[in-house]
């Protein structure tokens, strides 16, 4: 008998619980087909998103381009960055690019991700979510909200791992042109 490691066991139990919950949703609710594979895919995508957002403000951040497929596109408002070099440029880390000045010292900088809606379509997926940036300038200061917006993303499975295919950051409530869950 094969023993399943505790973290994987917890993930599978969570997936099973979510499956049961999804089966109780009314017939009128719009939802993807829910099965063990799509639940694991959704958890993997949510983990990718969480690790990406936890990368902000870190002293030794992972390379942001590693979260993207090689031919991915990052859209920040009207600016578009394509491919790994373009994404590195968006974060001020492209080869030959002058380094950006460091941000002002802060006691705390946190980006929170809320309301992720992840829909898996086999080897591709979509996600929309809300992000909020919080800062505390110095210990004892109140928390300030710096910005809030929405992310609309598509994902592709690359060599068995989920990666951003497109990541679009927007303000407001309008969906991006042509957006489909």
C-alpha positions as CSV (number, residue, x, y, z in Angstrom):
1,X,0.0,0.0,0.0
2,X,1.4,3.4,-1.0
3,X,1.4,6.1,1.7
4,X,0.4,9.5,0.5
5,X,2.5,12.4,2.1
6,X,0.5,14.6,4.5
7,X,0.6,17.8,2.4
8,X,-0.6,15.9,-0.7
9,X,-3.2,14.1,1.4
10,X,-4.5,17.5,2.7
11,X,-4.6,18.9,-0.8
12,X,-6.6,15.8,-2.0
13,X,-9.0,16.0,0.9
14,X,-9.5,19.7,0.2
15,X,-10.1,18.9,-3.4
16,X,-12.6,16.3,-2.5
17,X,-14.4,18.7,-0.1
18,X,-14.5,21.3,-2.8
19,X,-15.9,18.7,-5.2
20,X,-18.7,17.8,-2.8
21,X,-19.5,21.5,-2.4
22,X,-19.5,22.1,-6.2
23,X,-21.9,19.2,-6.6
24,X,-24.4,20.9,-4.3
25,X,-24.5,24.1,-6.4
26,X,-27.8,24.6,-8.1
27,X,-28.4,23.6,-11.7
28,X,-28.6,27.2,-12.8
29,X,-25.0,28.1,-11.7
30,X,-22.5,28.4,-14.5
31,X,-19.5,26.2,-13.7
32,X,-16.9,24.1,-15.3
33,X,-16.9,20.3,-15.0
34,X,-15.5,19.6,-11.6
35,X,-13.3,16.5,-11.1
36,X,-10.2,15.6,-9.2
37,X,-7.9,16.7,-12.1
38,X,-9.5,20.2,-12.6
39,X,-9.3,20.7,-8.8
40,X,-5.6,19.9,-8.7
41,X,-5.0,22.1,-11.7
42,X,-6.9,25.0,-10.0
43,X,-4.9,24.5,-6.8
44,X,-1.6,24.5,-8.8
45,X,-2.7,27.7,-10.6
46,X,-3.7,29.4,-7.4
47,X,-0.3,28.4,-5.9
48,X,1.4,30.0,-8.9
49,X,-0.6,33.2,-8.5
50,X,0.1,33.3,-4.7
51,X,3.9,32.7,-5.2
52,X,3.9,35.4,-7.9
53,X,2.3,38.0,-5.6
54,X,4.3,37.0,-2.6
55,X,7.4,37.8,-4.8
56,X,6.6,41.6,-4.7
57,X,8.6,43.5,-2.1
58,X,11.0,40.6,-1.4
59,X,14.7,41.4,-1.2
60,X,15.7,38.2,-3.0
61,X,12.7,37.8,-5.3
62,X,12.4,35.0,-7.8
63,X,12.7,35.9,-11.4
64,X,9.2,37.1,-12.5
65,X,9.8,35.8,-16.0
66,X,10.0,32.2,-14.6
67,X,6.3,32.4,-13.9
68,X,5.5,32.9,-17.6
69,X,5.5,30.8,-20.7
70,X,8.3,31.8,-23.2
71,X,5.9,33.6,-25.5
72,X,3.7,35.2,-22.8
73,X,2.5,38.7,-22.7
74,X,2.2,41.1,-19.7
75,X,-0.2,44.0,-20.2
76,X,0.0,46.8,-17.7
77,X,-2.7,49.4,-18.6
78,X,-1.7,50.4,-22.2
79,X,1.8,49.0,-22.0
80,X,2.5,45.6,-23.5
81,X,5.6,43.4,-22.7
82,X,6.1,40.3,-24.8
83,X,8.3,37.3,-24.1
84,X,10.7,36.7,-21.3
85,X,12.9,39.8,-22.2
86,X,9.8,42.0,-22.3
87,X,8.6,40.7,-18.9
88,X,12.1,41.3,-17.5
89,X,12.0,44.8,-18.9
90,X,8.6,45.4,-17.2
91,X,10.3,44.7,-13.8
92,X,13.4,46.6,-14.6
93,X,15.6,43.6,-14.9
94,X,16.2,43.2,-18.6
95,X,19.7,42.5,-19.9
96,X,21.4,45.9,-20.5
97,X,18.6,47.8,-18.8
98,X,19.7,50.3,-16.2
99,X,18.6,49.1,-12.7
100,X,15.6,50.9,-11.2
101,X,16.3,52.8,-8.0
102,X,15.3,50.8,-4.9
103,X,11.9,51.6,-3.4
104,X,11.9,53.8,-0.3
105,X,12.5,51.8,2.9
106,X,9.2,50.6,4.4
107,X,8.3,48.6,7.5
108,X,5.9,46.4,5.5
109,X,4.7,45.9,2.0
110,X,2.1,43.3,1.2
111,X,0.1,42.5,-1.9
112,X,-3.1,40.5,-1.1
113,X,-5.0,38.5,-3.7
114,X,-8.7,38.0,-3.2
115,X,-11.7,36.4,-5.0
116,X,-9.7,34.3,-7.5
117,X,-12.0,32.8,-10.1
118,X,-10.0,30.1,-11.9
119,X,-11.6,28.1,-14.8
120,X,-9.6,25.1,-16.3
121,X,-10.1,24.2,-19.9
122,X,-7.8,21.1,-20.2
123,X,-4.3,22.4,-20.9
124,X,-5.3,26.1,-20.6
125,X,-7.1,28.1,-18.0
126,X,-8.3,31.6,-17.1
127,X,-8.3,33.5,-13.9
128,X,-9.6,36.8,-12.7
129,X,-8.9,38.2,-9.3
130,X,-8.6,41.3,-7.2
131,X,-5.3,42.5,-5.8
132,X,-4.7,45.1,-3.1
133,X,-1.3,46.6,-2.1
134,X,-0.8,47.5,1.5
135,X,2.1,49.4,3.0
136,X,3.2,50.4,6.5
137,X,5.9,53.1,6.3
138,X,7.4,52.6,9.8
139,X,6.5,50.4,12.7
140,X,3.5,51.7,14.5
141,X,2.1,53.6,11.5
142,X,-1.4,52.7,10.3
143,X,-1.8,50.4,7.2
144,X,-2.3,52.3,3.9
145,X,-3.9,50.9,0.8
146,X,-1.6,52.0,-2.1
147,X,-3.6,50.6,-5.0
148,X,-6.2,48.0,-5.9
149,X,-7.0,46.5,-9.2
150,X,-8.0,43.4,-11.1
151,X,-5.9,40.8,-12.9
152,X,-7.3,38.9,-15.9
153,X,-5.0,36.1,-16.9
154,X,-4.7,33.1,-19.1
155,X,-2.5,30.1,-18.4
156,X,-1.0,27.3,-20.3
157,X,0.5,24.0,-19.1
158,X,4.2,24.0,-20.2
159,X,6.1,20.8,-19.6
160,X,3.6,19.7,-17.0
161,X,3.7,23.1,-15.1
162,X,1.2,25.9,-15.2
163,X,2.6,29.2,-16.5
164,X,1.1,32.6,-17.3
165,X,0.3,33.0,-21.0
166,X,-1.2,36.5,-20.6
167,X,-1.5,38.6,-17.5
168,X,-3.5,41.8,-17.8
169,X,-3.7,44.4,-15.0
170,X,-6.6,46.8,-15.0
171,X,-8.5,49.2,-12.9
172,X,-12.3,49.6,-13.0
173,X,-15.0,47.1,-13.5
174,X,-14.9,46.6,-17.3
175,X,-13.7,43.2,-18.6
176,X,-10.9,43.3,-21.1
177,X,-12.0,43.2,-24.7
178,X,-12.7,39.7,-25.8
179,X,-12.4,38.2,-22.3
180,X,-13.9,34.7,-21.9
181,X,-13.8,32.6,-18.8
